Amino acid sequence: MAMKVVKVIEVIASSDKGFSEATQIAVSHASKTVKNIKSVNVKNMNARVENNKIISYAVTAKISFEVD
């Protein structure tokens, strides 16, 4: 049985709409140069606040992909 090798990269992405969109942006951007993405693990979430309102959402995400 062939063993698979998985590599993990860490990226930061942001959105003005929410954490879910920030996560999707992270995956979409990584997929431009990385193939075989299998999972994303959101390690950290942050929000920027101005005048008592959230103005942007950011995630630090670990993206896992299989290596050929």
C-alpha positions in Angstrom: 0.0 0.0 0.0 1.4 3.4 -1.0 1.7 5.9 1.8 0.6 9.5 1.2 2.6 12.5 2.2 0.7 15.6 3.4 2.3 19.0 3.6 0.9 21.9 5.6 1.2 25.6 4.9 0.0 28.5 7.1 -1.6 31.5 5.5 -3.4 34.6 6.7 -6.4 36.0 4.8 -9.0 38.7 5.5 -12.4 39.8 4.4 -14.8 42.7 5.2 -17.7 40.3 5.2 -16.9 37.6 7.8 -14.7 34.8 9.0 -16.2 32.2 6.6 -15.4 34.4 3.6 -11.8 35.0 4.9 -11.4 31.2 5.2 -12.6 30.7 1.6 -10.3 33.4 0.4 -7.4 31.7 2.1 -8.2 28.4 0.3 -8.9 30.0 -3.0 -5.7 32.0 -3.0 -3.6 28.9 -2.0 -5.2 26.8 -4.7 -3.7 29.1 -7.3 -0.3 27.5 -6.6 -1.0 24.4 -4.5 -2.9 21.4 -5.8 -4.6 18.5 -4.0 -5.8 20.6 -1.0 -7.5 18.3 1.4 -8.3 20.4 4.5 -8.2 23.7 6.2 -7.8 24.3 9.9 -8.5 27.8 11.2 -5.9 28.3 13.8 -6.8 31.9 14.8 -9.5 34.5 14.1 -9.2 38.2 14.6 -11.4 41.2 13.9 -10.4 44.9 13.5 -12.6 47.4 15.2 -13.1 51.1 14.5 -15.7 53.3 16.1 -17.1 50.3 18.0 -17.8 48.4 14.7 -16.0 45.5 13.1 -14.4 46.6 9.9 -12.6 43.5 8.9 -12.2 39.8 9.7 -9.0 37.8 9.5 -8.1 34.1 9.9 -4.8 32.3 10.3 -5.4 29.0 8.5 -3.3 25.8 8.1 -4.0 24.3 4.7 -3.1 20.6 4.1 -2.5 19.1 0.7 -1.2 15.8 -0.6 2.3 15.8 -2.2 2.8 13.7 -5.3 
